[in-house]
Amino acid sequence: MHLILAPLHGFTEVTFREVYFRHFGGIDKVMAPFISLTHGDKITALKVKDVLPERNAQVPVIPQVLGNDSDDFILLCRFLSDELGYKEVNWNLGCPINGIVRKKRGSGILPFPEMIDQLLEKIIPGISMDLSIKLRLGLKTTEEFTAVAEVLNNYPLKNITIHPRIGIQQYEGNVLLDDLERMIPYVKHPIIYNGDIHSFDDYVSIRNRFSFGDFMLGRGVFYNPFLPEMIKAETQVLPADAKARFINFYTELETATRHSRKFWMSKMKEYWKYYGTFMKLGDERQLQLFRVKSEDEWNSLVSEILASP
Ligand SMILES: Cc1cc2nc3c(=O)[nH]c(=O)nc-3n(C[C@H](O)[C@H](O)[C@H](O)COP(=O)(O)O)c2cc1C
């Protein structure tokens, strides 16, 4: 069984990954947050900075592409394979952001299986790397899925990762496990399961119900950074030194974020939406943290939180 770190744009970029993998185990592979296709005939190092090999040696990385232009797709893939040495690329057919959906990108392309077909027909012979796909069960209804699966079945994909929501759900509501169960027989390729595995018990209930070989974890790794290790060790118990390890990790993450971002405090506040749960902050403390404006105030509040029993 493999565990793959999900792409979370704005969260799991290389600065986070470098720190996370210095402190925690359990993850076998990473899918990097999407790289958007843009028109043009040159790929710059800036465009692919998140997946440059020199900062990605700890855990194997799969770059992900978001877009719907086959020429641009092929151009980017050639750079990823020929210049950076990647052997697999993932195509994002799941992103639910309105502006992206409107342009028939991400989950916005799912109601148009013929468009997926036309793109794959050009992309597959044009690239010299494996292609995998990450998708939802549809944009507006799970009924869209069977036609998409029929198209995908005609192509030599490495695997498909299914996040069993539909696009209009965004990240809310339940994962649609009954629909997923109905759709599985339509899929020929190996399936990686993704969605709402936020605790060891969530993992066990998916594992017991389905027979997936591999799992992708996203927000669960933020709600509990030890989750991949716990899944691999088959335990629902945190390690005895969890608090001390979390503090070491967090301290390094904050330092790295301060160095890499001008607005580091707002980024740390986003991380705390999840770490607040791990540290059992409670609503009032969480709100206090979000309202902080000055660096001094931030330093003293975070120190207080980390020092609390
Ligand atoms: C803030 C955020 C950013 C995301 N960015 C990406 C992305 O770049 N590519 C992608 O395929 N999915 C992206 N996703 C979706 C996640 O990879 C994953 O499919 C989703 O969060 C469900 O899994 P989880 O419950 O384990 O988090 C993002 C999700 C969130 C919340």
The ligand as a Gaussian input file, in Angstrom:
#p B3LYP/6-31G(d) Opt

LIG

0 1
 C       -6.521000      24.503000      -0.479000
 C       -6.622000      23.340000      -1.427000
 C       -5.833000      23.322000      -2.573000
 C       -5.923000      22.243000      -3.482000
 N       -5.103000      22.215000      -4.590000
 C       -5.176000      21.157000      -5.453000
 C       -4.304000      21.045000      -6.590000
 O       -3.417000      21.868000      -6.824000
 N       -4.478000      19.968000      -7.413000
 C       -5.421000      18.996000      -7.170000
 O       -5.532000      18.034000      -7.931000
 N       -6.215000      19.067000      -6.089000
 C       -6.111000      20.096000      -5.231000
 N       -6.898000      20.115000      -4.114000
 C       -7.744000      18.945000      -3.807000
 C       -6.983000      17.947000      -2.925000
 O       -5.849000      17.430000      -3.596000
 C       -7.890000      16.769000      -2.519000
 O       -8.377000      16.169000      -3.686000
 C       -9.070000      17.214000      -1.659000
 O       -8.656000      18.126000      -0.660000
 C       -9.739000      16.003000      -0.988000
 O       -8.812000      15.247000      -0.255000
 P       -8.567000      15.442000       1.335000
 O       -9.915000      15.326000       2.001000
 O       -7.623000      14.323000       1.687000
 O       -7.993000      16.804000       1.527000
 C       -6.830000      21.177000      -3.220000
 C       -7.609000      21.212000      -2.059000
 C       -7.519000      22.265000      -1.165000
 C       -8.371000      22.253000       0.079000

